[in-house]
C-alpha cells in the first residue's frame, strides 16, 4: 500500500483565469513560476480551475456580460486540450499538478488528465454533490474555508474523515485583495488545535508585497500555502491579489527566513555558545564561614556571587543539606562535584511528576484536585523510566476512572486482575498493548477491553496518556508474571503522591 501524499510544506500557485485564455501567456507563467519555486527549493503545485461552461452556466445567462463572473469566465475560456498540454509542461518543470473543479464533470476531467491533487474552493466547501464526487476518486484534497461557520467546517472535517480522504484545510478570507486588518491569521492556530492531525494551511489574497503575513501564518502553524500567480505584460494587466514571479520570489524567501527563525517544533538542546554566555552571567556558590568536610550545608552557610569559576557550583544547583566534599575556608568557591551525589527518592519522584505535569498540560488533560496519585515502579524508582507508570485515580466507586501515564519508552509488565474489568482509551501519544499474547497498536481515540483474568502488558515509544474506565479497583487485585514483582509488598512497588495542587506547592524547592 502506497503512502498517502504529504500535503505538508506544499506551496500552491493558482493560475485561475490569469492565463487569459492565451496558451503562450499561460506557458510563460508556468515556466517562470516553476523557476522561482525550484530556486527556492520548496515543493510546489501549479493549480488550474475547471468549469465546464456549457453546463456550468444556465442557458438563459450565458450571454449576460453584465454579470461579472459570467463575463470573466466566458472571456477567458481555455480548451481542455490546452490545459492537458499545460499539465505536461508543469510536470516537466518539476511541479505537481492541481485543479479546482466547480462541477462534477470537471472531477472526471481531472482524473482523465491524471492531475495530482484536487482543490475545493471556499464557495464549494458546502457543495455536497461535488464533495461526494471528489471523495470517491481517491486523490489528495485541499479545501478552503472562507465564509464557513464553525459548525459547517466541523461537518466538512467529519465528512472527509468518514470518507477516508487525505485532506488539508486552508484558512482563507474571500476579499480580493484582503486588507491586513481582515487577515484573521489567528484562525490558523485555532483550526490547528480544533482539528488535530489535519494539516492546516493558508490561502492568501492580501497585498502581494506583504511578506510579513506568511511568516506569521507559518509561526501560528500553517503548513501549506496558496497564492494566485500571473504575469504583467503589455497585453495583460495582472490583478492586485496575484503575485508576479518577482513578488513570489520575495514571498518564498520570507517564508524560509521565518521558518528558520521559528526553529524546531520540539525543545532542542541549547548551543555551546549559548550555554557559555549564560554561565558567565550566573552566580557561583561561596561559603560564608569555614566549613569542614562532611558538614551538611545550610542556606546561611553560603552566599551567591559572580563569577562562577571553573569547577564551581552555581546558585541554581545548590540544595540545602548537601555534604561538603572537603574543608572550605571563608569565601571559598564550593565545588560542583557536590551535585553528583545520587538523587534521593523524593527528588526522583519530583522529576517524574514534573514531566507528567508537562505531558498533561500539552495534551490539555485536566484532573480533579482530590485525585489519588501513585507512581508504580515495578523494579524500584531508579528503574522507573524503564518500567512503570503514573496512575491517577480520579473516581473509585462501583465504577472507576483512572489516568495511566507513561513516559517515553516505558514498559508495564505482564499482569492480570481477578476482579476488575477495564477498558483503556488512548487520549494522547502512542501505545502497544498485548493481551494473552495478541498485540494491538493504539492511536488516540482507540479503546481496548481487558477482561478479568486476562494477561496484559503495554509499552510506549513517545509517551502515553490513557484513560482507564473499569469496575471497582482493589489494591490487592494485580497479579504479576515476574516472581520478583509478585514477591514484593505493594508499598515496595508503589509510591503515593499528595494531591496535585498540594504536591507542587510543597515540593518546588527540590
N, C-alpha and C positions, 0 to 999 in steps of 0.2 A: 504493500500500500504506500503510495507516494505521500510525502509530507505536504501539508496544506501550504498554499502560497503565503509568504510572510508579508503582511501589509504594513508592518512597522518600518519606519525610516524610508517611506516612499514619497517621492515628490511628483505631483500630478500637474501636468501642464495642459490646460483646457484650451483647445483650438476654437471651440464653439463655432460661431459664424465668422470668425476673423479670417477664414480662408477666402471670404468674399466670393465664393463660387468660382475661384480662379485657381486652376491646378498649379500653375507656375508659382504663384504667390504662396499657396499652401505648402508647396515643396520647399521653398526658401525658408518658411517659418520652421518646418520640421528640422532642416539641416542646421540652422543657426541655434535653435533651442537645444538640439542634441549636442552641439559643440560645447555650449555653455555647461550643460549638465555633466557631460563626460569630463570636462576640465575640472569641475568641482568634485568629481569622484563620488557622486551620490547615485542612488537608484531612482530612475525617473520613468514616468509613463506619460505618453502624449495621448490626449483624450479627444475623441470625436463626440458629436451629438447627432443622434439619428432620429429623424421624424419621417415617417412615410407620408409625405404631404398630401398625396392623392386621397388618402383616407383619414389623415390626422385632422385636417381642416374640413369642417362641414361644407358640403357642396354650395350652400347658399352664401358662404362667406369667403370663398376662395379668391374673389376679386376685390375684397374690401381693403383697399390700400389706405383707408383712413384708420384702420386698426393697426397699432404699432407693430405687434409681433407677427401678424399675418403678412404685413408688408415686408418685414425683415426676413422672414423665412422664405418667402417667395422670391425675393430679390437675390438671395444668396443660395439658391438651390445648387446642390452639388451631387452629381450622379453617384450611385453606389459603386459603380465600377471605378470611379476616381478615388473614392475612399479606400477601396481594396488596394489600389496601387500605392496610396499613401501609407497604408498599413505595412506593406512590404518595405517601403522606404524607412519607416520608423524602426522596424526591426533591424534593418541593415545598419542603422546608425546607433544601435545599442540601447534602445529604449523599449519598454513594454508598450503594448497597445491596449487602449482602454476606450470605453464608449458609454455614453449616457443614452439609453433608449427611452423614448417618451411614449411608446406604444408597444403592444405585444409583438407585432410583426417585426419590429426592429430588433427584438431579442433574438428572433430566428436568424436575422441577417448577421448579427454579431457572432452567433455560433457558426454559421456557414463560412464567415470570413476567418474564423479561428482567432478572434481577438482575445486578449489575455484576461481582462478584468472588466467588470460591469460597474458603472457608477449610477446611483439613483439620485436624481436632483431633488432639492427640497420640495418642489411643487409636486413631486411624485411619491414622496415618502409616506403618504397615506393612501396611495392609489393601489388598493388591494388586488384588483385583477392583474396589474403589472407586476406587483411584488410576488404574487403567486406564480406567475410565469417565470420570473427571474430565479425564484427559489428552486425551480425544477431543473435548471440547466447546469448545476454543479460548477459554477465559476466563482472566484472570489468577488466580493461585492463591497463597495464603499457607498455609504448613504449620508447625504447632507440633511441637516435637521432644522434649517431656518424656518421660523414661524410655527413650529410644532409646540403644543403644550407638553408638559412633562408626562402626562398620562398617555399621550399619543406616542412619545418616544418609548415609554415603558412597553406599550403594546408592540411597537416595532421590534424592540430588542427581543421580547418574548417570542414573537413570530419567527424571526430569523434564527434564534437559538433552537426553537422547536423543530425547525426545518433543517437543522444541522448545516446552516450556511456559514461559510468562512467569511466574516464581515468585519468592517470597521465603521465607526460613526464619525461624522465631521460636524463640529460646531461651525455654524455659518450664520451670517447676517445678510439677508437679501435686500440690501440697499446698495445701489450702484452709482458712485462709489460710497463706501461706508465711512462716515466721519469717525475720528478717533474715539470720541466720547460714546459712540454706539457700538464699539467692537465687542464689549462684553466678554473679554478674554477669560475672566474667572469661571465662565461656563465650562471651559476645558477641564479645570480641576474638579468642578462639580460632577461632570459626567464621568471622569476617571474614577471618582470614588463611588458613584452610584452604580456604574456598570463595570465592576471589577472584572478584569480578564478580557474586556473588549478593547481593542486598540481605538484610541480617541485621537482625532485629527482636527485640523482647522482649515476651512475653505475661505479664502480671503478675497475681499473686494475693496480694501482700503486704498488710499493714495499709494501709487506704486513706487514712490520714492521713500515711503515709510519702511525702514528696515529694523526699527526697534520692536515692532509688534511681533515679528517672527521669533525674536529672542525671548520675549515674554511668554508667548504661547508655548514654546519648547520647554521653558522652565516650569510652566504650570502642568506639563505632562503631555502636550501634543506630540504624537509620534508619526503623523503623516500630514502633508501639507498640499494645498491646491492653489494654483494661481492661473488666471486667464493669461494667454500669451498671444503675441502677434507682432506685426512689423508696421512701421510707418513708412510709406512710400509717397512719391508724387501723386500716385493714383489713389491710394487708400490711406485714410487717416484713422489711426488707432484710437479706440475709446480710452477714457481716463481710468478705467479699472482693470486694464490689461497691461502686462509687462512687455517691454521691448527686451531683446536679448541683453542689452547693457544693464537694464534695471534688474533683470533676472540674475545676472552675474553678481550684482551687489547684494541682492536678497539672499542668495545661496551663501555668499561669503559671510554675511551677518549671521545666518543660521549656524554655520560651522563655528564661528567665533563664539556665539552664545552657548553652543553645546560644549565647547572647550571650557568656557567659564563655569558652566554648570557642573561639570565633572561627573563623578560616578554616582549612581543611584544609592549605593550602599556605603557605609562608613569604611574608609580605607586608612591604612597606616599613614602617619604623618612622615614628611621627608626628613632626612638627617639635618638639613639646613634649618627647617622649622623647629625641630627639637633642640638644636644647638642654640638658636636665638632665644627660645623660651627659657632654656636652662640658665642662660646668663642673666635673666630677669628675676629668677626665683630667689627666695631667701634660704640660706643654709641654717642648720641646727647647730647651736653652740651651747656649752654648759655655763651656767651662772656661778657654779662653785666647783671645787674639786670633787670628783666622783670616782669611786673605787670599782674595780672590775666585779661584775655580777650584780651590782646595785641596780635596783629597779628604778627607772627614771620616771619622775613625776613632772607635771606641767611646769611647776615652779622651779624645777631644776635646770630648765633650758630657756634660751631666747632665740629669736629668729632674726637674721640679718643678712644682707648682701655682703660678699658674694658667696655663691656655692662653689666651694673648692673641689679640686679633683678628689674623687672617692668619698665625698661628704654626703650625708643625708640632707635632703631638702625638707622644707616645712610640711609639705603635703604628705610625706612619708612617716612623719613622727606619730607614734601612738603611745599613750600613757602605759607604763608598765614594761616597756622594753628593757631588757637587761643590758647593762654596759658590757661591751666586749673586752674592755681593758681599762686601766686607770686613765682618767682625764684630768688635766689641770684647768684652772679657771680660764674661761674664754676659748677653750679648745674646741675644734670642729669635731662633731660626732660623726663617726664613720657610717657609710651607707650599708656596711655588712650587717648592721642590726636589722635591716629589712629582710634579710634572707632567712630569718627563722621560720620554722614551719607554722602555717596558719592554724589557728585554733578552730575547733568545730564551729564556734559561734561566728567566726569570720567566714568560714566556708559557707555556712547557711546564709549569711548576709549576701555574699556574692551570688549565690543561687537565686535568692529572692529578688535581687536587683535585676537579674537577667529575665526572670519570669515576669516581673512588672513591666519591663520594656516590651516583651513579646505581647502581653495582653493589651498594652496601650497601642502598639502598632496595629493590632488586629481589631481595635475598638471593641474589646470584650470587657464587660464590667461585672463585678461580683458584689454580693451583699456583704456589708461590714461584719456581720456576725458569722460569716462562713468559717468553717474549721479547716485549717491548713496543715497538711502533713507532707514532709519530704520522705519519700520512700527510697531507701538506699540499701539494696539487697546485699551488697558486699562492703558496706561502710561508706561514710561520707567522702572519704578520699577517692573512692572509685565511682562516685555518683555520676560524673559526666560520662561514664561508660554504661552503667546500669542504674536505672531508676526513673522516677517521675515525681513531679509535684502534684499532689492530689488535693483539690479544694472541694470540700463537701458543702454544697450550698443548701441542700434540703435532705433530711433523712427521716422519713415517716413510713407509712405503708409503701410509699413510693420514695425514690431518692433521685437527687440530681447532683452530679459532680462535674468538675472540670479536671481532666487529666492532661498535664502539661509536660512535654518532654523537650529538653534542649537538643540542639543539633547532634546527631549521631548517637543518641541514647537508645538503649535496648531495655525492654521489660521482659523478664524471663517467663518460661512456661509455668502456668499455674491453672487452677480451676477453683470454682466455688460450688459448694454443695447446696446452698440455699438460694443464692442470688441469681436472678436472670438480668442481664444488662444489654443495652443497645448503645453502641458507640456511634456518634456522628462527628465527623471531622469538620471543625469550624475554620481552621487555618493551618496552612503548612502541608506536610505530606506524611503518610503513614503506610506501612505494610503490616498487615495483621495476619497471623497464622492461627487457624482453628483446626485442631485434630489433624495437623499436617497439611491442610489446604490453605494456600496463600491468597490474599486479596490486597491489591494496591489501592489505597483510598485517595481520592481527591476531595477538596472541600465540598461539603454537602452530602457525601456518601454516608450511608449508615451500615452498621454491621451488628447482627444479633449474636450474642453468646448465651447459650442456654446453660442451666445448672449442669455440673459435671463435665463440661466441655473444656478440654485443654486449650489454652490460648496464650499467645505471646505477641508482642508488637515492637516495632522499632521505627525510627525516623531518620532521615538524612539531614533535612534542613530545619528541623524543629516542628512541633505539632501542638495544637490546642484542640482537645477532643472533649465534646460534651458526652457524659455518660448518664443515661436515664435508666433506672433499674428499680427492682423491688428493694425492700429494706436492706441496708448494708449492715453486716455484723462483723465486728473486728476479728473474730476467730474463724472466719469463713474463707480464707485464702490458703490453698494447699499447693506447695511448690514441688516441681520435679527434682530440682537440685537438693540433695540431702543437706548440703551446707546451709542453704537458706531455710529449709524445712526445720532444721535443728535449732534455729535461733528463736529466742523470745521476741515477741512482736516489738517491744521497745528497743531491741537491738538494731532493727532494720527500719525503724520509723523515728523521725524527729518532728515533734509537734511545734508549730509556729503560732505565735499570738495572732489575734485577728488583724486583718490587713492594715488598717489605719494605725493602730497602736504599735504594730511591729516597726513600721518605717519611721514613726516619730521617735521611738526609743532607741533605734539602732544606727542612727545616722553618723555617730562618732566612730563606728568600727572601721 
